[in-house]
Amino acid sequence: MPMTTTTANTITEQLTAAGRAIEHDSFAIIDAEAGPHNYTDEQWPLVRRMIHANADFEFNGLTAFHPDVMQAGLAAVLKGSAPIVADVEMICVGLSKPRLAHFGMTTHHYISDPDVIEQAKAEGTTRAVQAMRKAHREGKLDGAIVGIGNAPTALIEVIRLIREEGAKPALIVGMPVGFVSAAESKDLLMTVNDVPWVTIRGRKGGSTLVVAAIHALLGLAEAAQKRVA
């Protein structure tokens, strides 16, 4: 039977010893100050990393999980080559390229594509809606990690594509921020049963939190790899 040689992550950690020490100390402070929570051992690292990203302890309680999302997230990452479809470029830029490369993952966003902009103008919709439709037409949604941190209309459209057009993402990290339809779009996401999701109740959210959640999944996936190495 293969023996585990180390359980320390090397790809999904900070690259310097000083950086790792700061991050680990931050996580320890969060664990100490967060108080009691109802999250599982698999869910808490994701919540903790989101708290770390924004120094906001309200995510301990606001974060909601589909019961299958952590298993689905690990499976999507570990199988390799899973696309990440984002509503905005900020998510793609924020994700660590070396960490993604380790798992053979690619990022995709369409919101600034000329055809997306033209179609949004022609149909009187948002670019975010048309970007998700383009992702579906190009076959990028199926098996993908969909990350939405900015546009509630993108999240609502992905849900419509799942229910009406058979789109089948591996999971949705649905965390749009804002005052118009943001909370409502996440409430709608929490009614989805077929596709696993993680979200934040209410108005809070943002691309930074989507990046943090995906990085947490990558870290958990690397740890799982090392356990069986």
Contacts in CASP RR format, 6 or more apart in sequence:
PFRMAT RR
TARGET T0000
AUTHOR 0000-0000-0000
METHOD contacts of the structure
MODEL  1
MPMTTTTANTITEQLTAAGRAIEHDSFAIIDAEAGPHNYTDEQWPLVRRM
IHANADFEFNGLTAFHPDVMQAGLAAVLKGSAPIVADVEMICVGLSKPRL
AHFGMTTHHYISDPDVIEQAKAEGTTRAVQAMRKAHREGKLDGAIVGIGN
APTALIEVIRLIREEGAKPALIVGMPVGFVSAAESKDLLMTVNDVPWVTI
RGRKGGSTLVVAAIHALLGLAEAAQKRVA
2 228 0 8 1.000
2 229 0 8 1.000
4 226 0 8 1.000
4 227 0 8 1.000
4 228 0 8 1.000
4 229 0 8 1.000
5 226 0 8 1.000
5 229 0 8 1.000
6 226 0 8 1.000
7 223 0 8 1.000
7 226 0 8 1.000
7 227 0 8 1.000
8 226 0 8 1.000
9 219 0 8 1.000
9 222 0 8 1.000
9 223 0 8 1.000
9 226 0 8 1.000
10 222 0 8 1.000
11 98 0 8 1.000
11 99 0 8 1.000
11 102 0 8 1.000
11 218 0 8 1.000
11 222 0 8 1.000
12 96 0 8 1.000
12 99 0 8 1.000
12 102 0 8 1.000
12 215 0 8 1.000
12 218 0 8 1.000
12 219 0 8 1.000
12 221 0 8 1.000
12 222 0 8 1.000
13 20 0 8 1.000
13 23 0 8 1.000
14 20 0 8 1.000
14 22 0 8 1.000
14 23 0 8 1.000
23 52 0 8 1.000
26 52 0 8 1.000
27 48 0 8 1.000
27 52 0 8 1.000
30 48 0 8 1.000
30 51 0 8 1.000
30 52 0 8 1.000
30 57 0 8 1.000
31 48 0 8 1.000
33 57 0 8 1.000
34 48 0 8 1.000
34 51 0 8 1.000
34 57 0 8 1.000
34 60 0 8 1.000
35 60 0 8 1.000
37 44 0 8 1.000
37 47 0 8 1.000
37 60 0 8 1.000
37 61 0 8 1.000
38 61 0 8 1.000
39 47 0 8 1.000
39 60 0 8 1.000
39 63 0 8 1.000
39 65 0 8 1.000
40 70 0 8 1.000
42 70 0 8 1.000
42 220 0 8 1.000
43 63 0 8 1.000
43 65 0 8 1.000
43 70 0 8 1.000
45 216 0 8 1.000
45 219 0 8 1.000
45 220 0 8 1.000
46 63 0 8 1.000
46 70 0 8 1.000
46 198 0 8 1.000
46 212 0 8 1.000
46 213 0 8 1.000
46 216 0 8 1.000
46 217 0 8 1.000
46 220 0 8 1.000
47 59 0 8 1.000
47 60 0 8 1.000
47 61 0 8 1.000
47 63 0 8 1.000
48 216 0 8 1.000
49 212 0 8 1.000
49 213 0 8 1.000
49 215 0 8 1.000
49 216 0 8 1.000
50 59 0 8 1.000
50 63 0 8 1.000
50 200 0 8 1.000
50 209 0 8 1.000
50 212 0 8 1.000
50 213 0 8 1.000
50 216 0 8 1.000
51 57 0 8 1.000
51 59 0 8 1.000
51 60 0 8 1.000
52 212 0 8 1.000
53 208 0 8 1.000
53 209 0 8 1.000
53 211 0 8 1.000
53 212 0 8 1.000
54 208 0 8 1.000
54 209 0 8 1.000
56 204 0 8 1.000
58 204 0 8 1.000
59 200 0 8 1.000
59 204 0 8 1.000
59 209 0 8 1.000
61 201 0 8 1.000
62 200 0 8 1.000
62 201 0 8 1.000
62 202 0 8 1.000
62 204 0 8 1.000
63 198 0 8 1.000
63 199 0 8 1.000
63 200 0 8 1.000
63 201 0 8 1.000
64 190 0 8 1.000
64 198 0 8 1.000
64 199 0 8 1.000
64 200 0 8 1.000
64 201 0 8 1.000
65 197 0 8 1.000
65 198 0 8 1.000
66 171 0 8 1.000
66 192 0 8 1.000
66 195 0 8 1.000
66 196 0 8 1.000
66 197 0 8 1.000
66 198 0 8 1.000
67 196 0 8 1.000
68 196 0 8 1.000
69 171 0 8 1.000
69 196 0 8 1.000
69 197 0 8 1.000
69 198 0 8 1.000
70 220 0 8 1.000
71 196 0 8 1.000
72 170 0 8 1.000
72 171 0 8 1.000
72 196 0 8 1.000
73 145 0 8 1.000
73 170 0 8 1.000
73 171 0 8 1.000
73 196 0 8 1.000
73 217 0 8 1.000
73 221 0 8 1.000
74 217 0 8 1.000
74 220 0 8 1.000
74 221 0 8 1.000
74 224 0 8 1.000
75 170 0 8 1.000
76 82 0 8 1.000
76 143 0 8 1.000
76 145 0 8 1.000
76 170 0 8 1.000
76 171 0 8 1.000
77 103 0 8 1.000
77 105 0 8 1.000
77 145 0 8 1.000
77 217 0 8 1.000
77 218 0 8 1.000
77 221 0 8 1.000
78 103 0 8 1.000
78 221 0 8 1.000
78 224 0 8 1.000
78 225 0 8 1.000
80 103 0 8 1.000
80 104 0 8 1.000
80 105 0 8 1.000
81 103 0 8 1.000
81 104 0 8 1.000
81 105 0 8 1.000
81 106 0 8 1.000
82 103 0 8 1.000
82 105 0 8 1.000
82 143 0 8 1.000
82 144 0 8 1.000
82 145 0 8 1.000
82 170 0 8 1.000
83 105 0 8 1.000
83 106 0 8 1.000
83 107 0 8 1.000
83 108 0 8 1.000
83 140 0 8 1.000
83 143 0 8 1.000
83 144 0 8 1.000
83 145 0 8 1.000
84 91 0 8 1.000
84 92 0 8 1.000
84 95 0 8 1.000
84 100 0 8 1.000
84 105 0 8 1.000
84 106 0 8 1.000
84 107 0 8 1.000
84 108 0 8 1.000
84 144 0 8 1.000
84 145 0 8 1.000
84 146 0 8 1.000
84 147 0 8 1.000
84 214 0 8 1.000
85 107 0 8 1.000
85 108 0 8 1.000
85 109 0 8 1.000
85 132 0 8 1.000
85 135 0 8 1.000
85 140 0 8 1.000
85 141 0 8 1.000
85 144 0 8 1.000
85 145 0 8 1.000
85 146 0 8 1.000
85 147 0 8 1.000
85 169 0 8 1.000
86 92 0 8 1.000
86 107 0 8 1.000
86 108 0 8 1.000
86 109 0 8 1.000
86 146 0 8 1.000
86 147 0 8 1.000
86 148 0 8 1.000
86 207 0 8 1.000
86 210 0 8 1.000
87 109 0 8 1.000
87 111 0 8 1.000
87 128 0 8 1.000
87 131 0 8 1.000
87 132 0 8 1.000
87 147 0 8 1.000
87 148 0 8 1.000
87 149 0 8 1.000
87 150 0 8 1.000
87 151 0 8 1.000
87 154 0 8 1.000
87 155 0 8 1.000
87 176 0 8 1.000
88 109 0 8 1.000
88 111 0 8 1.000
88 149 0 8 1.000
88 150 0 8 1.000
88 151 0 8 1.000
88 207 0 8 1.000
89 109 0 8 1.000
89 111 0 8 1.000
89 112 0 8 1.000
90 150 0 8 1.000
90 207 0 8 1.000
91 107 0 8 1.000
91 109 0 8 1.000
91 147 0 8 1.000
91 149 0 8 1.000
91 207 0 8 1.000
91 210 0 8 1.000
91 211 0 8 1.000
92 107 0 8 1.000
92 108 0 8 1.000
92 109 0 8 1.000
94 207 0 8 1.000
94 211 0 8 1.000
95 107 0 8 1.000
95 211 0 8 1.000
95 214 0 8 1.000
95 215 0 8 1.000
96 215 0 8 1.000
96 218 0 8 1.000
99 215 0 8 1.000
99 218 0 8 1.000
99 219 0 8 1.000
100 106 0 8 1.000
100 107 0 8 1.000
100 218 0 8 1.000
102 218 0 8 1.000
102 222 0 8 1.000
103 218 0 8 1.000
103 221 0 8 1.000
108 135 0 8 1.000
108 140 0 8 1.000
109 131 0 8 1.000
110 116 0 8 1.000
110 130 0 8 1.000
110 131 0 8 1.000
110 134 0 8 1.000
110 135 0 8 1.000
111 127 0 8 1.000
111 128 0 8 1.000
111 131 0 8 1.000
111 151 0 8 1.000
112 127 0 8 1.000
113 131 0 8 1.000
113 134 0 8 1.000
115 134 0 8 1.000
116 127 0 8 1.000
116 130 0 8 1.000
116 131 0 8 1.000
116 134 0 8 1.000
117 127 0 8 1.000
117 130 0 8 1.000
119 125 0 8 1.000
119 130 0 8 1.000
119 133 0 8 1.000
120 126 0 8 1.000
120 127 0 8 1.000
120 129 0 8 1.000
120 130 0 8 1.000
123 130 0 8 1.000
125 153 0 8 1.000
126 151 0 8 1.000
126 153 0 8 1.000
126 154 0 8 1.000
128 150 0 8 1.000
128 151 0 8 1.000
128 153 0 8 1.000
128 154 0 8 1.000
128 157 0 8 1.000
129 153 0 8 1.000
129 154 0 8 1.000
129 156 0 8 1.000
129 157 0 8 1.000
131 154 0 8 1.000
132 141 0 8 1.000
132 154 0 8 1.000
132 157 0 8 1.000
132 158 0 8 1.000
132 161 0 8 1.000
133 157 0 8 1.000
133 161 0 8 1.000
135 141 0 8 1.000
135 144 0 8 1.000
136 161 0 8 1.000
136 165 0 8 1.000
136 167 0 8 1.000
141 158 0 8 1.000
141 161 0 8 1.000
141 167 0 8 1.000
141 168 0 8 1.000
141 169 0 8 1.000
142 167 0 8 1.000
142 168 0 8 1.000
142 169 0 8 1.000
143 168 0 8 1.000
143 169 0 8 1.000
143 170 0 8 1.000
144 169 0 8 1.000
144 170 0 8 1.000
145 169 0 8 1.000
145 170 0 8 1.000
145 171 0 8 1.000
145 172 0 8 1.000
145 173 0 8 1.000
145 214 0 8 1.000
145 217 0 8 1.000
146 158 0 8 1.000
146 169 0 8 1.000
146 171 0 8 1.000
146 172 0 8 1.000
146 173 0 8 1.000
146 174 0 8 1.000
147 172 0 8 1.000
147 173 0 8 1.000
147 174 0 8 1.000
147 175 0 8 1.000
147 210 0 8 1.000
147 214 0 8 1.000
148 154 0 8 1.000
148 155 0 8 1.000
148 158 0 8 1.000
148 172 0 8 1.000
148 173 0 8 1.000
148 174 0 8 1.000
148 175 0 8 1.000
148 176 0 8 1.000
148 210 0 8 1.000
149 173 0 8 1.000
149 174 0 8 1.000
149 175 0 8 1.000
149 176 0 8 1.000
149 177 0 8 1.000
149 205 0 8 1.000
149 206 0 8 1.000
149 207 0 8 1.000
149 209 0 8 1.000
149 210 0 8 1.000
150 176 0 8 1.000
150 177 0 8 1.000
150 206 0 8 1.000
150 207 0 8 1.000
151 176 0 8 1.000
152 176 0 8 1.000
152 178 0 8 1.000
152 180 0 8 1.000
152 181 0 8 1.000
152 182 0 8 1.000
152 184 0 8 1.000
152 185 0 8 1.000
153 181 0 8 1.000
153 185 0 8 1.000
154 176 0 8 1.000
155 172 0 8 1.000
155 174 0 8 1.000
155 176 0 8 1.000
155 185 0 8 1.000
155 186 0 8 1.000
155 188 0 8 1.000
155 189 0 8 1.000
156 181 0 8 1.000
156 185 0 8 1.000
156 188 0 8 1.000
158 167 0 8 1.000
158 169 0 8 1.000
158 172 0 8 1.000
159 185 0 8 1.000
159 188 0 8 1.000
159 189 0 8 1.000
159 192 0 8 1.000
161 167 0 8 1.000
162 168 0 8 1.000
162 169 0 8 1.000
162 192 0 8 1.000
162 194 0 8 1.000
162 195 0 8 1.000
168 194 0 8 1.000
168 195 0 8 1.000
169 195 0 8 1.000
170 195 0 8 1.000
170 196 0 8 1.000
171 195 0 8 1.000
171 196 0 8 1.000
171 197 0 8 1.000
171 198 0 8 1.000
172 189 0 8 1.000
172 192 0 8 1.000
172 195 0 8 1.000
172 196 0 8 1.000
172 197 0 8 1.000
172 198 0 8 1.000
172 199 0 8 1.000
173 197 0 8 1.000
173 198 0 8 1.000
173 199 0 8 1.000
173 210 0 8 1.000
173 213 0 8 1.000
173 214 0 8 1.000
174 186 0 8 1.000
174 189 0 8 1.000
174 197 0 8 1.000
174 198 0 8 1.000
174 199 0 8 1.000
174 200 0 8 1.000
174 210 0 8 1.000
175 186 0 8 1.000
175 198 0 8 1.000
175 199 0 8 1.000
175 200 0 8 1.000
175 205 0 8 1.000
175 206 0 8 1.000
175 209 0 8 1.000
175 210 0 8 1.000
175 213 0 8 1.000
176 182 0 8 1.000
176 185 0 8 1.000
176 186 0 8 1.000
176 205 0 8 1.000
176 206 0 8 1.000
177 203 0 8 1.000
177 204 0 8 1.000
177 205 0 8 1.000
177 206 0 8 1.000
178 203 0 8 1.000
178 205 0 8 1.000
179 203 0 8 1.000
182 202 0 8 1.000
182 203 0 8 1.000
182 205 0 8 1.000
183 201 0 8 1.000
183 202 0 8 1.000
183 203 0 8 1.000
186 199 0 8 1.000
186 200 0 8 1.000
186 201 0 8 1.000
186 202 0 8 1.000
187 201 0 8 1.000
189 197 0 8 1.000
189 199 0 8 1.000
190 197 0 8 1.000
190 199 0 8 1.000
198 213 0 8 1.000
200 209 0 8 1.000
END
